[in-house]
Amino acid sequence: MKIAVFSDTHGNGKDLRDALAWSGPDALVHLGDGVREAGDAARAAGIGFIGVRGNEDSASDLPRTRVAGPPGCPLLLMHGDALDLNPYDSASRWEDAFRGLALAARMEDARGVLYGHTHRAELRVVEGMLVCNPGDMYVGSSTPPSFAEINSDAGSMIVRLVEKRKDGWSEKARIALPL
């Protein structure tokens, strides 16, 4: 199963649809701040959709957090605004937050956490747990549009960060985890 994971698209439906066409996923996960347009894009593509509400999704009735993911690999989904992180926080503050996210996933019996809000793409394993932020697609962002892709089969899960470059979408980082 292949899942495309987005967050903070903030109205950039063009890059979202572009990424979906390039990736060809079975499902779309959106971690908030643009969740309605993501649901519309998933329906138009004829694929599954799971989302959580972000701090700018006031019209949404989706939950703020939930556990979902590929078969055999539950993941904690959240927007991340409750983390109170920003790009200017110290490295140690970020590391503390990553440990807290890993603990939150463990408490939900999940294999990791997917979060948004910070507009900062991250992909790492912390204390045995996946911690991933797909980045953003915010027009005007200082970083290129990005998303995460999860490929799972019977024995493993491969998670990769993908970003848009001048010549198209390209892998930025990859982690493989046993299931």
ChimeraX attribute file (.defattr): number of C-alpha atoms within 10 A of each C-alpha:
attribute: neighborCount
match mode: 1-to-1
recipient: residues
	/A:1	14
	/A:2	19
	/A:3	24
	/A:4	26
	/A:5	28
	/A:6	31
	/A:7	35
	/A:8	27
	/A:9	27
	/A:10	19
	/A:11	17
	/A:12	17
	/A:13	17
	/A:14	12
	/A:15	17
	/A:16	24
	/A:17	17
	/A:18	13
	/A:19	22
	/A:20	22
	/A:21	11
	/A:22	11
	/A:23	16
	/A:24	14
	/A:25	21
	/A:26	17
	/A:27	22
	/A:28	24
	/A:29	25
	/A:30	31
	/A:31	29
	/A:32	31
	/A:33	27
	/A:34	27
	/A:35	29
	/A:36	19
	/A:37	18
	/A:38	28
	/A:39	19
	/A:40	13
	/A:41	19
	/A:42	22
	/A:43	14
	/A:44	10
	/A:45	17
	/A:46	11
	/A:47	16
	/A:48	14
	/A:49	19
	/A:50	19
	/A:51	28
	/A:52	24
	/A:53	24
	/A:54	26
	/A:55	14
	/A:56	14
	/A:57	16
	/A:58	10
	/A:59	9
	/A:60	17
	/A:61	9
	/A:62	17
	/A:63	13
	/A:64	19
	/A:65	17
	/A:66	16
	/A:67	18
	/A:68	17
	/A:69	23
	/A:70	16
	/A:71	11
	/A:72	16
	/A:73	17
	/A:74	18
	/A:75	23
	/A:76	25
	/A:77	29
	/A:78	27
	/A:79	26
	/A:80	21
	/A:81	16
	/A:82	10
	/A:83	15
	/A:84	10
	/A:85	15
	/A:86	14
	/A:87	10
	/A:88	8
	/A:89	10
	/A:90	11
	/A:91	10
	/A:92	9
	/A:93	12
	/A:94	16
	/A:95	12
	/A:96	12
	/A:97	15
	/A:98	23
	/A:99	16
	/A:100	14
	/A:101	25
	/A:102	23
	/A:103	18
	/A:104	15
	/A:105	23
	/A:106	18
	/A:107	10
	/A:108	15
	/A:109	14
	/A:110	22
	/A:111	21
	/A:112	28
	/A:113	26
	/A:114	28
	/A:115	29
	/A:116	27
	/A:117	26
	/A:118	21
	/A:119	23
	/A:120	15
	/A:121	23
	/A:122	19
	/A:123	20
	/A:124	17
	/A:125	16
	/A:126	16
	/A:127	13
	/A:128	12
	/A:129	21
	/A:130	24
	/A:131	23
	/A:132	25
	/A:133	28
	/A:134	31
	/A:135	29
	/A:136	27
	/A:137	27
	/A:138	22
	/A:139	14
	/A:140	8
	/A:141	10
	/A:142	8
	/A:143	16
	/A:144	16
	/A:145	27
	/A:146	31
	/A:147	27
	/A:148	28
	/A:149	22
	/A:150	21
	/A:151	17
	/A:152	22
	/A:153	14
	/A:154	10
	/A:155	9
	/A:156	14
	/A:157	20
	/A:158	15
	/A:159	24
	/A:160	22
	/A:161	24
	/A:162	24
	/A:163	23
	/A:164	19
	/A:165	12
	/A:166	7
	/A:167	6
	/A:168	10
	/A:169	17
	/A:170	13
	/A:171	15
	/A:172	14
	/A:173	15
	/A:174	15
	/A:175	14
	/A:176	15
	/A:177	15
	/A:178	11
	/A:179	13
